[in-house]
Amino acid sequence: MTTPGEQTADVRAWADDAWRVLSDVPVSLDTAGKRLSRGSGVYAWWAPPTVFPDLPGTPNEHSPSLRLLYLGRATSLRGRILRNHLRRSGSSTLRRTLAGLLVSEGYRTTWTDRVVLTPEDEARLTRWMSAHLSLTWAEDPDPDLVEAELVRRLHPPLNVSGVDPAHVQAAVVAAKEAYNASAAPPSAPVSNRPEA
């Protein structure tokens, strides 16, 4: 039986292993689309400092001109990246955060069962991501524990959940709130029946 101390040490070691892979040279989203596996794991989004220059980020060890923006986990790396992060704001916290931060570029939203980008702006955001972001990933059978440990350690600026409150970026929280407030469900129809 594993003791809590041994499990903590295991998680740290797994996170160290994952970080070594995540710190490799990031690839373009086109290249990632061809290489991503269907296995579970963690992934890291990287950008040059000119993208959101007011936000901090851990530099990439092999590409110091890039810094970490966001860490995530997936039961299927290929599915999470290609079907969610590169297509649908309704199922991607990263896309919603990016759209909120890029509000000055006029991204439009609508209400479905939640706030989502309009179809035209979903495509526009994907083009923006392809032009400005790159990706690394590491397969792991237990990505939840590894992601939590890495987010706790590294404080990626676009992550909010799991980040020490002292390291949460106010601009990111404000962008998420602005995005969520940008569209609302339609008002309930007003009844024409007289009140009893």
N, C-alpha and C positions, 0 to 999 in steps of 0.2 A: 504494500500500500504506500502511496506517495504522500508525504507530509506537505502541509501548505508551503513551507519554506522551500522544499524541493520543487514543487509545482511552480512557484514564483521564479526560481532559478531557471527552470526549463523554459518558461515563457520568455524570460530575458534572453536566453540563448537562442530561442527560435526567432525572436525579434532581431537580434544581432545578425543572424544568418539572412533573414529577409532584407534587412537594411543594406547589407553588402550587395545583394542583387539589385535592390531598388536604386542604389547609388551608382549603378553602372551608367554608361552613356545612354541618355534618353533617345527614343526613336520618334520619328514623325508618326502622325496618326494613320497615314496611309500604310506605312510599314507595320505598325502595330496591328492593323486590321488583317494583315496577312499572316502574322506570327502568333497572335493571341491563342491560347489553348482554351478548351472548355473546362479545364480543371479549376478548383477553388484557389483563392490566393488573395494577395494584397496588391495594390497598385498605387503609383505616385504620379501626379501631374506636375510638370515643370514648366517654367517660363523664364524669359530674360527679365532682368530688373526693370526694364522699360514698361513691362506689362504690370499695371497696378503698382507704380513706383513707391507709393506710401506704405505698402504692406511689406513686412519682413518675410524672410524665408530662408531655410537652411540651404546653403550652396550645394550644388551637386559636386561630389568628390572628383569625378572624371570630366565634367563639363562645368567649370566654375562660373561660366557666363550664364548658367541657369540656376534658378532657385526653386525650392519645393513650394508648391501652392496648396496641394490637397492630397490627402491619403484616404484610401477607401479599401473596402473588402468586397469579395464576391464569392458566391458559390459556383459561378461560371464566369471566369474573367472575360471571355469572349462575349457572352451575352450581356453582361453588365456594361462593358465599355461600348460595344457596337449598338446594342438595342436601346440602352437607357441613356448613357452619357453623351452619345453622339446623335440622338434622335428625339428624345421625349423629355421635356422639362417637367412634366407631371410626375415622372418617376425618378428624377435625378436632382438631388440637392445641389450638386455641383452646377448643373445648368441653371437652376433657379438663382443661385448665388451669383454666377457670372452675369446673368441678365440684369440682376439688381445693381451690380457694380457698373454695368455698361448702360445704365438708364439714360445717360446723356446722349447716347447714340440712337435713342428713339425706339427701343424694343417695345413692341406692343403685346399686350396680354388679353386673354379672354377667360371666361369662366366656363368650365365643363362641370365636373364634380369637384374641381379645385382650380386654382389659378394656373394657366398654362400659356406659353407663347403662342401667337398666331402661327399657322403653318408656314407662312413666308418667313417669319422671324425665327422659327425653329431651324429652317434651312440656313438662314443668315448666321445664326449663332454657331452652327456646325462649321460653316466656312471660317468664321472668326477663330474657333478653337483650332482648326487645322492649320491656320496661318500663324498662330501665336503660342500654342501649347505643344508639349511633347510628353512622352509617357514611358514609364518603366513598370515592370510587374514582377512578382515572385509567386510561384505556386506554393501553396501551403495547405495542409489538410485541415488546419484549424485557424482560419483567417481572423475570426472574431478576437481571439486573445492577442494575436500578433498585432492587428491593427490598433487595438486599444492601447497596447504597450507603446507602439511607435507614436501614436497621436499624443499620448501622455508625455513622452520624451521630447518630441520634436516641435510641438505646437504649430502645425501647418496653418498658415494664416486663413485659409478658406474653411477649415474645419472649426466647428463650434462645439459640437457634442464631444465630450471626452477630454476637452482641453481645459487645463487649469484656468479658472476664471481670471486670474491675473494676466493670462496670455491671450484671452479672447479679444479679437480685433473689433473695436466699436464700429468701424466702417463696414465690416462684414455683417454684423448684426443689423445695422441700419439698412443695408442693401437688401437683406432678406426680408425685413419688415416692409420696406417700400415695395418690393416685388409682391409680397403676399397681399398688400393693400391695393394693388393696382387694378384688380378686377374683383367683382363680388357676385354672389349668386343673384339671379333676377329676383326682384321683389315678389312676394307672394301676391296673388291676385286679390283685389279688394272685393269683398262680397257685396252684392247688390241687395241682399235680403234685408228687410227692416229688422231692427233689433226688437226682441220680445220684451 
